[in-house]
Amino acid sequence: MNTKNVLSVLFVLVAVALSFGAFAEFDTPVIEEWTKTEINDKGDQEDVDYMTIDGIMVHETDPAKQPQPPVVQPGTESTQETPGQAPSDAIVLFDGKDLSNWTSTTPGEATKWLVNDNAMSPVKDSGMIQTKQEFGSCQLHLEFATPKTPEGEGQGRGNSGVFLMGQYEVQILDSYENTTYPDGQAGALYGRKKPLVNASRKPGEWQTYDIIFHRPVFEGDKVVKRATFTVLHNGVLIHDHYELSGGTGWRGSHSITNYVPHGDKGPLQLQDHGNPVLFRNIWVRELED
C-alpha cells in the first residue's frame, strides 16, 4: 500500500473514531486487579481477587483511606399548599420572605419584583431578576406557578425562564394543553432541545424543576467541554445528562446563539416575559466540575 493510501485509511479511521467519541475526554478511573493465594478460616488455601479504583481498595473500611461521605440532612417534599425544606447543605436563594439575595440585571438598579404570599413575581416592565451570588456547576431547585386563569396561547401563555450562569435557559411556560414549538415548551433547553416528555401541571398549580447543571469549559474562544443538563420536571426526567450544543439566546424566529466564552461562574436569572409567573422555594447546591 503506498503512502497516499495509508494516509487515506488513517484519515477514515480517525473520522470513524471521532464519530464514536473515541477521542472524547472522560474521567476514567485507574483500576488495578491482582490475585493472591491466602489461607482461609478453615486453614485451606484459596485464591482471593483484589481490586483498587484510583488507589483505593474495593470495600475499604479504613476511614483514613476511604473517608465516609459528609452527612446531609435531606429536605422535605413540597405540597401545593406548602413549599418543602431545602437540604441542610443548600444555599437558600428564596424562602418566601424577601429578595435580599436578588437584584436587577440592570447594573445599579434594585429589582422591581415583588413578594406576596411567600412567592415572588415580576410586575409590569420590571425586567429580569438575578442572584447576587454567582454559580458554576450546580444542583438547582425551584418551584413556579403559571397564572391560574390562562390568557393567550403558545409562547404568550405563562412564559418565563430560568437561566443558568445568566446564559443557558430552561424554558418556563404554561404547556398544559397549550401547543407551541417543541423546543420552546415548558422544560425545553430553549431552542436547543425539546423535553423528553411534557410533564406540565394545570395552570395555577405549583410545579418543580430540579436541574443538575455542569458548566461549559473554554480555552480562549473555543469551548472544550460543553455544558450538560439533567432536568426533572415535577419529578419526571425530561433531560438525561444532555450535552448542550450551544447557547440558548434568541437570534430570530429560527436561529439561536452559539457558545460565547464566559467566566467559570455567573448569576442565576429569572425572566420577566410580561406574564405574572410566581416563584417560590429556590435553592442551589454547588457541584464540583
Number of C-alpha atoms within 10 A of each C-alpha: 5 6 8 9 10 10 11 11 12 12 12 11 12 13 13 12 13 12 11 9 11 12 10 10 9 8 5 7 10 10 12 13 10 9 11 10 10 12 12 11 7 6 8 8 11 12 11 12 10 12 15 16 12 11 12 14 17 11 9 12 11 10 8 8 11 13 10 10 6 7 8 10 11 12 13 11 10 16 10 10 8 12 18 16 17 22 16 13 16 20 14 17 22 21 19 17 13 15 18 10 12 20 21 19 20 12 7 8 9 13 18 17 20 14 17 11 8 16 20 23 22 25 16 12 11 17 18 21 25 23 22 17 13 14 20 21 23 18 19 20 22 18 21 23 24 26 19 13 9 16 12 9 15 18 20 16 24 29 25 28 24 22 20 25 23 18 17 24 25 26 24 27 28 30 26 15 13 14 13 15 11 17 16 24 28 28 30 26 26 24 25 20 20 20 25 14 14 18 18 21 18 16 20 18 14 22 23 22 23 20 21 22 24 23 25 22 17 17 9 9 10 11 16 12 16 16 21 19 22 17 28 20 22 16 12 16 17 22 23 14 14 16 16 19 13 18 19 23 17 12 11 8 7 7 12 16 14 12 21 12 14 15 11 15 15 21 20 25 24 24 23 21 21 17 20 19 27 22 24 27 23 22 21 22 18 17 14 8 12
